[in-house]
Amino acid sequence: MADAPHTRSRQVGPLPGTALHYRDTGSPLHRLGAGWKLAILVSAAALAISAGGAASLGLLLLLVLAGYRAAHLSGAELWQDARWLAAQALFILLLSVARDGAEGIARGGLVALRIALFFLPVALALRTTPSRDWLQAARRVLSPELAFGVASSLRFAPYFARELSEIVGAQRLRGARLSARQLWHPAAWRDWIGCVGVPLAVRVIHTANEAALAARIRGLGSDEGEAP
């Protein structure tokens, strides 16, 4: 019984391997201002979209991986952030091969890589920047309403990643077919929609309502047009 308080205190806060959660490692990247990171994110997204070929995208991927290393984040944390991208890449490749044959491998691979490079810099920024810094940076250039929306969006990304992990874990214990190996069977897609998609959508709607209520309490919303 004497160890119970100590055990409870150790469970407070996100675990190091929790997807998209901020973790302070004291790296130089953590000390970089949120405004600079926001500018880097915009530049990285533009490069991911406009990069001409595999060489340019490969160089950008190396820079993102170097960012994770510079932030002193582990390979397990990188995998937590990017594992859904692996499943997505496989799905894109299958569709490309089904449509274009062997030629679709290269085309599908580039599409999957562009999507990953659009997302991974955001994941790295979330890992290295607390929510309050995002809000302060957004307030400098945006209206209070937009700043609140941007900061809330960035804050809820790791929250919903954790919610998704918890839902998948609970539904797999109930027998739902949610493993990567079972995705080849169409019945597993039905389980993903019914056992994961619907509960997650309900939580998203509930959280959005709470965020809207918080915005109105802070005076950021407008009650015009609402029923009395």
C-alpha beads as a LAMMPS data file, in Angstrom:
LAMMPS data file: protein, C-alpha beads

228 atoms
227 bonds

1 atom types
1 bond types

-500.0 500.0 xlo xhi
-500.0 500.0 ylo yhi
-500.0 500.0 zlo zhi

Masses

1 110.0

Atoms # bond

1 1 1 0.000 0.000 0.000
2 1 1 2.879 2.350 0.719
3 1 1 3.970 2.190 -2.922
4 1 1 0.574 3.163 -4.351
5 1 1 1.056 6.979 -4.326
6 1 1 4.461 6.603 -5.931
7 1 1 3.050 4.323 -8.634
8 1 1 0.234 6.737 -9.378
9 1 1 2.616 9.689 -9.706
10 1 1 4.751 7.813 -12.207
11 1 1 1.742 7.362 -14.469
12 1 1 1.010 11.067 -14.754
13 1 1 1.735 12.602 -18.156
14 1 1 2.368 10.988 -21.543
15 1 1 4.766 8.119 -21.891
16 1 1 7.877 8.750 -24.022
17 1 1 6.511 6.522 -26.799
18 1 1 3.054 8.139 -27.012
19 1 1 2.441 9.435 -30.513
20 1 1 2.784 13.178 -31.141
21 1 1 3.138 14.156 -27.485
22 1 1 5.545 16.865 -26.403
23 1 1 8.579 15.596 -24.503
24 1 1 11.306 17.933 -23.298
25 1 1 14.742 16.442 -23.900
26 1 1 16.592 19.748 -23.543
27 1 1 17.732 19.705 -27.164
28 1 1 18.483 22.884 -29.165
29 1 1 15.436 22.131 -31.290
30 1 1 13.238 22.340 -28.195
31 1 1 14.607 25.825 -27.490
32 1 1 13.871 27.088 -31.004
33 1 1 10.953 29.519 -30.999
34 1 1 7.510 28.342 -32.081
35 1 1 7.363 31.114 -34.677
36 1 1 10.485 29.801 -36.392
37 1 1 9.090 26.281 -36.290
38 1 1 5.857 27.473 -37.864
39 1 1 7.834 29.065 -40.699
40 1 1 9.820 25.836 -41.142
41 1 1 6.582 23.815 -41.252
42 1 1 5.184 26.000 -44.042
43 1 1 8.452 25.689 -45.981
44 1 1 8.591 21.914 -45.487
45 1 1 4.989 21.525 -46.685
46 1 1 5.738 23.620 -49.781
47 1 1 8.842 21.542 -50.524
48 1 1 6.957 18.260 -50.054
49 1 1 4.389 19.395 -52.610
50 1 1 6.733 21.023 -55.129
51 1 1 9.778 18.714 -54.956
52 1 1 10.473 17.357 -58.394
53 1 1 11.504 13.765 -57.817
54 1 1 12.727 11.003 -55.570
55 1 1 16.128 12.632 -54.925
56 1 1 14.602 15.857 -53.595
57 1 1 12.058 14.002 -51.487
58 1 1 14.763 11.681 -50.168
59 1 1 16.876 14.662 -49.101
60 1 1 13.882 16.199 -47.323
61 1 1 13.230 12.880 -45.558
62 1 1 16.849 12.788 -44.362
63 1 1 16.445 16.305 -42.966
64 1 1 13.314 15.276 -41.048
65 1 1 15.064 12.187 -39.648
66 1 1 18.020 14.371 -38.685
67 1 1 15.552 16.644 -36.877
68 1 1 14.311 13.726 -34.789
69 1 1 17.885 12.837 -33.939
70 1 1 18.751 16.454 -33.099
71 1 1 15.731 16.538 -30.785
72 1 1 17.089 13.481 -28.946
73 1 1 13.906 11.526 -29.724
74 1 1 14.131 7.760 -29.948
75 1 1 13.428 5.522 -32.908
76 1 1 10.435 4.155 -30.998
77 1 1 8.949 7.652 -30.824
78 1 1 9.527 8.156 -34.544
79 1 1 7.738 4.864 -35.202
80 1 1 4.849 5.903 -32.936
81 1 1 4.436 9.051 -35.013
82 1 1 4.868 7.418 -38.416
83 1 1 3.514 3.876 -38.175
84 1 1 0.129 4.771 -39.653
85 1 1 2.024 6.211 -42.632
86 1 1 3.474 2.760 -43.318
87 1 1 -0.014 1.246 -43.587
88 1 1 -1.116 4.167 -45.749
89 1 1 1.896 3.754 -48.038
90 1 1 1.101 0.063 -48.497
91 1 1 -2.497 0.891 -49.383
92 1 1 -1.408 3.541 -51.903
93 1 1 1.082 1.143 -53.478
94 1 1 -1.566 -1.560 -53.848
95 1 1 -3.926 0.872 -55.553
96 1 1 -1.168 2.140 -57.858
97 1 1 -0.077 -1.362 -58.839
98 1 1 -3.681 -2.429 -59.413
99 1 1 -4.159 0.503 -61.773
100 1 1 -0.781 0.796 -63.538
101 1 1 0.953 -2.518 -62.939
102 1 1 4.670 -2.470 -62.142
103 1 1 4.921 1.163 -63.237
104 1 1 2.631 2.092 -60.357
105 1 1 5.237 1.165 -57.747
106 1 1 7.369 4.254 -58.348
107 1 1 4.378 6.544 -58.761
108 1 1 2.645 5.252 -55.644
109 1 1 5.867 5.387 -53.646
110 1 1 6.347 9.070 -54.483
111 1 1 2.778 9.895 -53.504
112 1 1 3.142 8.080 -50.177
113 1 1 6.466 9.821 -49.522
114 1 1 4.991 13.261 -50.233
115 1 1 2.179 12.605 -47.756
116 1 1 4.667 11.430 -45.127
117 1 1 6.852 14.506 -45.619
118 1 1 3.812 16.743 -45.274
119 1 1 2.963 15.148 -41.918
120 1 1 6.274 14.271 -40.237
121 1 1 7.532 17.861 -39.792
122 1 1 4.256 18.605 -37.972
123 1 1 4.807 15.568 -35.749
124 1 1 8.346 16.716 -34.960
125 1 1 7.107 20.234 -34.139
126 1 1 4.474 18.824 -31.780
127 1 1 7.104 16.667 -30.106
128 1 1 9.356 19.648 -29.421
129 1 1 6.948 22.524 -28.671
130 1 1 4.498 22.916 -25.752
131 1 1 0.928 23.975 -26.545
132 1 1 1.286 27.342 -24.791
133 1 1 4.155 28.301 -27.132
134 1 1 1.990 27.570 -30.178
135 1 1 -0.769 29.770 -28.765
136 1 1 1.636 32.636 -28.026
137 1 1 3.152 32.437 -31.507
138 1 1 -0.269 32.354 -33.188
139 1 1 -1.447 35.368 -31.163
140 1 1 1.342 37.501 -32.617
141 1 1 0.090 37.167 -36.198
142 1 1 -3.547 36.039 -35.973
143 1 1 -6.773 37.278 -34.456
144 1 1 -7.687 35.813 -31.044
145 1 1 -10.304 33.551 -32.683
146 1 1 -7.898 32.143 -35.279
147 1 1 -5.078 31.846 -32.743
148 1 1 -7.322 29.813 -30.457
149 1 1 -8.344 27.592 -33.380
150 1 1 -4.761 26.964 -34.519
151 1 1 -3.513 26.233 -31.012
152 1 1 -6.484 23.933 -30.334
153 1 1 -5.878 22.009 -33.560
154 1 1 -2.236 21.417 -32.681
155 1 1 -3.142 20.495 -29.121
156 1 1 -5.782 17.964 -30.136
157 1 1 -3.559 16.121 -32.641
158 1 1 -1.649 14.176 -29.936
159 1 1 -4.844 13.793 -27.910
160 1 1 -6.677 12.065 -30.748
161 1 1 -3.607 9.953 -31.552
162 1 1 -3.773 8.637 -27.993
163 1 1 -7.545 8.165 -28.231
164 1 1 -7.112 6.161 -31.431
165 1 1 -4.497 3.932 -29.805
166 1 1 -6.756 3.301 -26.803
167 1 1 -9.776 2.482 -28.981
168 1 1 -7.792 0.086 -31.170
169 1 1 -6.343 -1.670 -28.107
170 1 1 -9.743 -2.082 -26.461
171 1 1 -11.453 -3.304 -29.627
172 1 1 -8.709 -5.823 -30.371
173 1 1 -9.230 -7.296 -26.907
174 1 1 -12.891 -7.735 -27.856
175 1 1 -11.921 -9.686 -30.967
176 1 1 -12.042 -6.999 -33.667
177 1 1 -9.819 -7.663 -36.681
178 1 1 -7.579 -4.615 -36.560
179 1 1 -4.039 -5.900 -37.037
180 1 1 -2.014 -5.038 -40.137
181 1 1 -2.035 -8.693 -41.229
182 1 1 -5.839 -8.779 -41.248
183 1 1 -6.266 -5.701 -43.430
184 1 1 -6.057 -7.954 -46.474
185 1 1 -9.536 -9.276 -45.615
186 1 1 -12.456 -6.952 -46.496
187 1 1 -14.227 -7.922 -43.254
188 1 1 -11.385 -6.221 -41.350
189 1 1 -12.236 -2.932 -43.074
190 1 1 -15.757 -3.209 -41.661
191 1 1 -14.278 -3.699 -38.188
192 1 1 -12.085 -0.615 -38.637
193 1 1 -15.093 1.481 -39.606
194 1 1 -17.525 0.126 -37.018
195 1 1 -15.172 -0.487 -34.095
196 1 1 -12.718 2.391 -34.573
197 1 1 -14.076 4.967 -37.000
198 1 1 -17.481 5.439 -35.380
199 1 1 -16.257 5.646 -31.726
200 1 1 -13.462 8.017 -32.725
201 1 1 -15.904 10.219 -34.650
202 1 1 -18.151 10.400 -31.573
203 1 1 -15.198 11.463 -29.412
204 1 1 -14.127 14.054 -31.988
205 1 1 -17.611 15.589 -32.050
206 1 1 -17.814 15.590 -28.251
207 1 1 -14.378 17.215 -27.949
208 1 1 -15.245 19.792 -30.619
209 1 1 -18.359 20.762 -28.674
210 1 1 -16.294 21.175 -25.508
211 1 1 -13.746 23.295 -27.377
212 1 1 -16.527 25.487 -28.785
213 1 1 -17.945 25.945 -25.296
214 1 1 -14.489 26.888 -23.990
215 1 1 -14.130 29.423 -26.813
216 1 1 -17.477 31.044 -25.963
217 1 1 -16.555 31.218 -22.275
218 1 1 -13.359 33.044 -23.269
219 1 1 -15.398 35.461 -25.392
220 1 1 -13.976 34.151 -28.680
221 1 1 -17.231 32.970 -30.184
222 1 1 -20.419 34.672 -31.271
223 1 1 -23.871 33.738 -30.129
224 1 1 -25.580 35.535 -33.026
225 1 1 -28.215 33.421 -34.694
226 1 1 -28.457 30.909 -31.867
227 1 1 -31.774 29.981 -30.416
228 1 1 -32.508 31.568 -27.006

Bonds

1 1 1 2
2 1 2 3
3 1 3 4
4 1 4 5
5 1 5 6
6 1 6 7
7 1 7 8
8 1 8 9
9 1 9 10
10 1 10 11
11 1 11 12
12 1 12 13
13 1 13 14
14 1 14 15
15 1 15 16
16 1 16 17
17 1 17 18
18 1 18 19
19 1 19 20
20 1 20 21
21 1 21 22
22 1 22 23
23 1 23 24
24 1 24 25
25 1 25 26
26 1 26 27
27 1 27 28
28 1 28 29
29 1 29 30
30 1 30 31
31 1 31 32
32 1 32 33
33 1 33 34
34 1 34 35
35 1 35 36
36 1 36 37
37 1 37 38
38 1 38 39
39 1 39 40
40 1 40 41
41 1 41 42
42 1 42 43
43 1 43 44
44 1 44 45
45 1 45 46
46 1 46 47
47 1 47 48
48 1 48 49
49 1 49 50
50 1 50 51
51 1 51 52
52 1 52 53
53 1 53 54
54 1 54 55
55 1 55 56
56 1 56 57
57 1 57 58
58 1 58 59
59 1 59 60
60 1 60 61
61 1 61 62
62 1 62 63
63 1 63 64
64 1 64 65
65 1 65 66
66 1 66 67
67 1 67 68
68 1 68 69
69 1 69 70
70 1 70 71
71 1 71 72
72 1 72 73
73 1 73 74
74 1 74 75
75 1 75 76
76 1 76 77
77 1 77 78
78 1 78 79
79 1 79 80
80 1 80 81
81 1 81 82
82 1 82 83
83 1 83 84
84 1 84 85
85 1 85 86
86 1 86 87
87 1 87 88
88 1 88 89
89 1 89 90
90 1 90 91
91 1 91 92
92 1 92 93
93 1 93 94
94 1 94 95
95 1 95 96
96 1 96 97
97 1 97 98
98 1 98 99
99 1 99 100
100 1 100 101
101 1 101 102
102 1 102 103
103 1 103 104
104 1 104 105
105 1 105 106
106 1 106 107
107 1 107 108
108 1 108 109
109 1 109 110
110 1 110 111
111 1 111 112
112 1 112 113
113 1 113 114
114 1 114 115
115 1 115 116
116 1 116 117
117 1 117 118
118 1 118 119
119 1 119 120
120 1 120 121
121 1 121 122
122 1 122 123
123 1 123 124
124 1 124 125
125 1 125 126
126 1 126 127
127 1 127 128
128 1 128 129
129 1 129 130
130 1 130 131
131 1 131 132
132 1 132 133
133 1 133 134
134 1 134 135
135 1 135 136
136 1 136 137
137 1 137 138
138 1 138 139
139 1 139 140
140 1 140 141
141 1 141 142
142 1 142 143
143 1 143 144
144 1 144 145
145 1 145 146
146 1 146 147
147 1 147 148
148 1 148 149
149 1 149 150
150 1 150 151
151 1 151 152
152 1 152 153
153 1 153 154
154 1 154 155
155 1 155 156
156 1 156 157
157 1 157 158
158 1 158 159
159 1 159 160
160 1 160 161
161 1 161 162
162 1 162 163
163 1 163 164
164 1 164 165
165 1 165 166
166 1 166 167
167 1 167 168
168 1 168 169
169 1 169 170
170 1 170 171
171 1 171 172
172 1 172 173
173 1 173 174
174 1 174 175
175 1 175 176
176 1 176 177
177 1 177 178
178 1 178 179
179 1 179 180
180 1 180 181
181 1 181 182
182 1 182 183
183 1 183 184
184 1 184 185
185 1 185 186
186 1 186 187
187 1 187 188
188 1 188 189
189 1 189 190
190 1 190 191
191 1 191 192
192 1 192 193
193 1 193 194
194 1 194 195
195 1 195 196
196 1 196 197
197 1 197 198
198 1 198 199
199 1 199 200
200 1 200 201
201 1 201 202
202 1 202 203
203 1 203 204
204 1 204 205
205 1 205 206
206 1 206 207
207 1 207 208
208 1 208 209
209 1 209 210
210 1 210 211
211 1 211 212
212 1 212 213
213 1 213 214
214 1 214 215
215 1 215 216
216 1 216 217
217 1 217 218
218 1 218 219
219 1 219 220
220 1 220 221
221 1 221 222
222 1 222 223
223 1 223 224
224 1 224 225
225 1 225 226
226 1 226 227
227 1 227 228
